[in-house]
Amino acid sequence: MNVELLRIYLNDHLAGSVIGLELARRAKAENEGNSVGEFLAVFIPELQEDRATLQGVLLALGLKQDRVKQGVAWVGERLGRLKLNGRLVSYSPLSRFVEMEALSLGTEGRLSLWRTLRRLARKDARLGRFDFAMLITRAEHHRRMLERLRQQAGDEAFLEPGEGSVVRFTPSHAGRGPE
């Protein structure tokens, strides 16, 4: 196994987790009391668990975390907040749509990470203690939920009042696990 390339790959994902968690926290704060906020209230602790698992993988493999890369990711997420959203200083429907899209992209990356580590666990016993199948299932669930919320946010951002929504998210979908 090419440990140096794996270290870089895992640290890239760890930096991505910084961005994802910060983005999810900000989105949750802007969406209290709606379906996005309800989902994110469940999603954020699960992202934190995933981050802790990734840190555990690095530790199990004897690899160091790249704190500089994580710091750069944190700054980058803050700078990303300056993106124009059609309003000078307030949250807009475009903000919600872009956040759901970004979280969806991050979830695709996380899903790829867990699938890669599951394959590597077949060759490296140090990875055998991690439940990558569960992490894959959870990421697939997140992907489905985020796609629904992304579609709903797109309807709200881009459809004129009265055009009607194509997708509706209901709080009953906010629970853990696959549907």
C-alpha positions in Angstrom: 0.0 0.0 0.0 1.3 3.5 -0.9 1.1 5.0 2.6 2.3 8.4 1.6 -0.5 8.8 -1.1 -3.0 7.4 1.3 -1.9 9.9 4.0 -2.5 12.8 1.5 -5.9 11.4 0.4 -7.1 10.9 4.0 -6.0 14.4 5.0 -7.7 15.9 2.0 -10.9 14.3 3.2 -10.3 15.5 6.7 -9.9 19.0 5.4 -13.1 18.5 3.5 -14.8 17.5 6.7 -13.9 20.9 8.2 -15.6 22.6 5.3 -18.6 20.4 5.4 -19.2 20.7 9.1 -18.8 24.5 9.0 -21.1 24.8 6.1 -23.7 22.5 7.7 -23.6 24.5 10.9 -24.1 27.8 9.1 -26.9 26.4 7.0 -28.6 25.0 10.2 -28.4 28.4 11.9 -30.1 30.0 8.8 -32.8 27.3 8.5 -34.1 26.8 12.1 -37.7 25.7 12.0 -37.8 24.4 8.4 -37.1 21.0 6.8 -33.5 21.9 6.0 -32.8 22.8 9.6 -34.6 19.6 10.9 -32.4 17.5 8.6 -29.2 19.3 9.5 -29.9 18.8 13.2 -29.5 15.0 12.6 -26.9 15.4 9.8 -24.3 17.4 11.8 -23.8 14.9 14.6 -23.4 12.2 12.0 -20.8 14.3 10.1 -19.0 14.7 13.4 -19.0 10.9 13.9 -17.7 10.4 10.4 -14.9 12.9 11.0 -14.0 11.1 14.2 -13.9 7.8 12.3 -11.6 9.3 9.7 -9.3 10.5 12.5 -9.4 7.0 13.9 -8.4 5.6 10.5 -5.4 7.9 10.4 -4.5 6.9 13.9 -4.9 3.2 13.2 -2.6 3.5 10.2 -0.1 5.5 12.1 -0.5 8.6 9.9 -0.4 12.2 11.1 -3.2 14.7 10.6 -2.2 17.7 8.5 -3.3 20.6 10.8 -2.2 23.2 8.2 -4.5 21.7 5.5 -7.4 21.7 8.0 -6.7 25.4 8.9 -6.6 26.3 5.2 -9.9 24.5 4.7 -11.5 26.5 7.6 -10.3 29.8 6.1 -11.5 28.7 2.7 -14.9 27.9 4.0 -15.1 31.4 5.6 -14.0 33.0 2.4 -16.6 31.0 0.5 -19.3 32.8 2.5 -18.5 36.0 0.6 -20.1 34.5 -2.6 -22.8 36.7 -4.0 -26.3 35.3 -3.5 -28.6 37.9 -5.0 -28.8 39.9 -1.7 -26.2 42.2 -0.2 -26.2 41.1 3.4 -28.9 38.5 4.0 -29.6 34.9 3.4 -31.5 34.1 0.2 -33.2 31.1 -1.4 -30.1 30.8 -3.6 -27.9 30.5 -0.5 -29.9 27.5 0.6 -29.7 25.9 -2.8 -26.0 26.3 -3.1 -25.4 25.0 0.4 -27.5 21.9 -0.3 -25.6 21.4 -3.5 -22.2 21.8 -1.8 -23.2 19.4 1.0 -24.4 16.9 -1.7 -21.0 17.1 -3.4 -19.2 16.6 -0.1 -21.4 13.6 0.6 -20.4 12.1 -2.7 -16.8 12.5 -1.7 -17.4 10.9 1.7 -19.2 8.0 0.1 -16.2 7.4 -2.2 -13.9 7.6 0.8 -15.8 4.9 2.7 -15.9 2.7 -0.4 -12.2 3.1 -0.9 -11.4 2.3 2.7 -13.7 -0.7 2.6 -11.7 -2.1 -0.3 -8.4 -1.3 1.4 -9.6 -3.0 4.6 -9.4 -6.3 2.6 -5.7 -5.8 2.4 -4.9 -4.1 5.7 -6.1 -5.6 9.0 -5.7 -2.3 10.8 -8.8 -1.1 9.0 -10.9 -4.1 9.9 -12.3 -2.6 13.1 -14.1 0.1 11.2 -17.7 -0.5 10.0 -17.4 0.9 6.5 -20.6 -0.8 5.3 -22.6 1.2 7.9 -20.8 4.4 6.9 -21.6 3.7 3.2 -25.2 3.1 4.0 -25.4 6.3 6.1 -23.7 8.3 3.3 -26.2 6.9 0.8 -29.1 8.0 3.0 -27.5 11.4 3.4 -27.2 11.6 -0.4 -30.9 10.9 -0.9 -32.0 13.3 1.7 -29.7 16.1 0.5 -30.9 15.6 -3.1 -34.5 16.0 -2.0 -33.6 19.2 -0.1 -31.5 20.5 -3.0 -34.5 20.0 -5.4 -36.8 21.7 -2.9 -34.4 24.6 -2.5 -34.1 24.9 -6.3 -37.8 25.1 -6.6 -37.9 27.8 -4.0 -35.0 29.7 -5.6 -35.9 29.5 -9.2 -39.7 29.0 -9.6 -41.9 32.1 -9.5 -44.6 32.2 -6.8 -47.6 30.1 -7.9 -45.6 27.9 -10.3 -45.7 25.1 -7.6 -43.1 22.9 -6.2 -42.1 19.6 -7.7 -40.5 18.1 -4.6 -41.5 18.4 -1.0 -39.5 17.2 2.0 -41.4 16.2 5.1 -40.0 15.9 8.6 -40.8 12.2 8.7 -37.8 11.8 6.3 -35.4 13.3 8.8 -34.7 10.2 10.8 -31.6 8.0 10.8 -30.9 5.2 8.4 -32.0 4.3 4.9 -35.6 4.7 3.9 
